[in-house]
Amino acid sequence: MSASPADTVRPARPGDESAIARIQVGAWIAALGERLGPRRHSAFDVGAVEAGWKDAIAQPPSEGHQVLVALGDDGEIAGFVACAPPKDLVALEVDPGKRRQGHGSRLLSAAADHMRSQGAQTMRLWALEKDTVRSEFLETAGFAQAGMRRELDGPGITIPEQLWHTDLTPEA
């Protein structure tokens, strides 16, 4: 029995960067919308985000760096995760209109497998501090807050993030 497109997580390939950038900017706008104010739809340079993902896919900084995409029922990219060994996920986003369909869970599982193959024993991810939907998802997936916080400079705002982590070692 073959997998349906919705069951598929695959490595990103050239040409996927437009969908990845659209999903990432859409997720940022959904999470930061009120803080961005009336200019929220022009706050992010989608072209710059796309160029960054094009480089990450075509010329990763190491063999261990990997961008993975999840496909939706329609065969289109529904989400992505970017792995940066030894233990970091630098991005994990699902199209806001395709959430709660298992894409995030499949992406996390594939990322964990990839990170383990690179020798990782833990995995960590920075997430928006007040993103309760993501916090609940991460807790359900076995992540815990690491007690670290940082602030990033955003488009006219400061973006506070918390560090989340999980153990990748098998239970004894």
matplotlib code that plots the C-alpha trace (Angstrom):
import matplotlib.pyplot as plt

x = [0.0, 1.5, 1.4, -1.0, 0.6, -0.7, 1.5, 4.6, 7.5, 10.4, 13.6, 13.0, 14.2, 14.9, 11.6, 10.1, 11.4, 8.4, 5.9, 8.2, 8.5, 4.8, 4.1, 6.7, 5.5, 1.9, 2.6, 4.5, 1.6, -0.9, 1.2, 2.2, -0.7, -2.0, 1.6, 2.4, -0.6, -2.1, 1.1, 1.1, 0.8, 3.8, 5.9, 8.0, 10.1, 8.8, 11.4, 14.3, 12.7, 12.4, 16.0, 17.2, 15.3, 16.6, 20.1, 19.4, 18.0, 20.5, 23.6, 23.2, 26.1, 26.8, 25.7, 23.7, 21.6, 18.3, 15.0, 12.1, 8.6, 5.2, 2.7, -1.0, -3.9, -3.6, 0.1, 1.1, 3.6, 1.7, 4.6, 8.3, 11.1, 14.7, 17.3, 20.7, 22.8, 23.9, 20.5, 18.6, 15.5, 15.7, 12.2, 9.0, 5.9, 2.7, 0.4, -2.1, -5.0, -3.6, -3.0, -4.4, -4.0, -0.9, 1.7, 3.5, 3.7, 5.1, 7.6, 8.8, 9.1, 11.1, 13.3, 14.0, 15.0, 17.3, 18.8, 19.4, 21.1, 23.5, 24.3, 21.9, 20.7, 18.5, 16.6, 15.7, 13.6, 13.0, 9.3, 7.3, 6.8, 3.0, 2.2, -0.1, -1.1, 2.6, 3.3, 0.5, 1.7, 5.3, 4.2, 2.1, 5.0, 7.3, 9.1, 9.6, 10.6, 14.4, 14.1, 15.9, 14.5, 15.7, 14.4, 14.8, 14.5, 11.4, 9.9, 9.4, 8.8, 10.7, 9.9, 10.3, 11.0, 11.4, 13.7, 12.0, 13.9, 13.3, 15.3, 16.0, 17.6, 15.6, 14.0, 15.9]
y = [0.0, 3.4, 6.5, 9.3, 12.7, 13.8, 11.1, 12.4, 14.3, 14.7, 16.7, 20.2, 20.6, 23.6, 25.2, 24.7, 28.0, 30.0, 27.8, 27.7, 31.5, 31.9, 29.5, 31.1, 34.7, 33.6, 31.9, 35.0, 37.3, 34.9, 34.8, 38.5, 40.1, 42.4, 43.5, 44.3, 46.7, 47.8, 47.2, 43.5, 42.3, 44.4, 44.0, 41.1, 41.0, 37.8, 38.0, 38.1, 35.2, 33.2, 33.9, 32.7, 29.4, 29.0, 29.2, 26.9, 24.2, 24.5, 25.2, 24.0, 25.0, 21.3, 17.9, 17.6, 20.7, 19.7, 21.4, 18.9, 19.6, 18.0, 17.6, 18.1, 16.1, 18.2, 17.3, 20.9, 21.9, 22.2, 22.9, 22.6, 22.2, 23.2, 21.1, 22.5, 19.9, 19.2, 19.9, 22.9, 23.3, 26.7, 26.8, 24.7, 26.1, 24.7, 26.7, 28.3, 27.0, 23.4, 23.1, 20.3, 17.8, 16.0, 17.9, 19.4, 16.0, 14.3, 17.1, 16.8, 13.0, 13.3, 16.0, 13.9, 11.0, 13.2, 14.8, 11.3, 10.2, 13.2, 12.1, 14.4, 13.4, 16.4, 18.7, 22.4, 25.1, 28.8, 29.7, 33.0, 33.6, 34.1, 31.6, 29.4, 27.2, 26.4, 26.0, 23.4, 21.6, 21.4, 20.2, 17.5, 16.5, 16.0, 19.3, 21.4, 25.0, 25.3, 28.4, 30.6, 33.7, 36.0, 39.0, 39.5, 42.7, 42.4, 44.8, 47.7, 45.5, 43.3, 39.6, 37.7, 33.9, 31.0, 28.0, 24.6, 21.2, 17.5, 14.4, 12.2, 9.2, 6.0, 5.1, 2.5]
z = [0.0, -1.0, 1.2, 0.3, -0.3, 3.1, 4.7, 2.9, 4.4, 2.0, 1.7, 0.2, -3.3, -5.5, -6.4, -2.9, -1.6, -2.7, -0.8, 2.2, 2.3, 1.8, 4.7, 7.0, 6.4, 6.7, 10.0, 11.3, 10.3, 12.0, 15.2, 15.3, 13.5, 16.2, 17.2, 13.6, 13.3, 10.0, 8.0, 8.9, 5.3, 4.2, 7.3, 5.9, 2.7, 1.2, -1.6, 1.0, 2.9, -0.3, -1.3, 2.1, 1.8, -1.8, -0.5, 2.5, 0.1, -2.7, -0.6, 3.0, 5.3, 6.0, 5.0, 8.2, 7.6, 6.1, 5.1, 5.1, 3.7, 4.5, 1.7, 2.1, 0.7, -2.5, -2.9, -2.1, 0.6, 3.9, 6.2, 6.7, 9.2, 9.0, 10.9, 11.9, 13.7, 16.3, 17.9, 16.5, 14.6, 13.1, 11.8, 12.1, 10.4, 9.1, 6.8, 9.1, 7.0, 7.2, 10.9, 13.0, 10.2, 11.5, 9.4, 12.4, 14.1, 11.0, 10.5, 14.1, 13.8, 10.6, 12.1, 15.2, 12.9, 10.9, 14.0, 15.6, 12.3, 12.9, 16.4, 18.3, 21.7, 22.2, 19.9, 20.6, 19.0, 19.7, 19.7, 20.1, 23.8, 23.7, 21.0, 23.1, 20.1, 19.5, 23.2, 23.5, 20.4, 21.7, 25.1, 23.6, 21.4, 24.4, 24.5, 27.7, 28.2, 28.8, 30.9, 28.3, 26.6, 23.9, 22.0, 18.3, 16.3, 14.1, 11.6, 14.0, 17.0, 19.4, 19.2, 22.5, 22.2, 24.6, 24.1, 24.0, 24.1, 24.1, 24.7, 21.6, 23.4, 23.5, 26.9, 28.8]

ax = plt.figure().add_subplot(projection="3d")
ax.plot(x, y, z, "-o")
ax.set_aspect("equal")
plt.show()
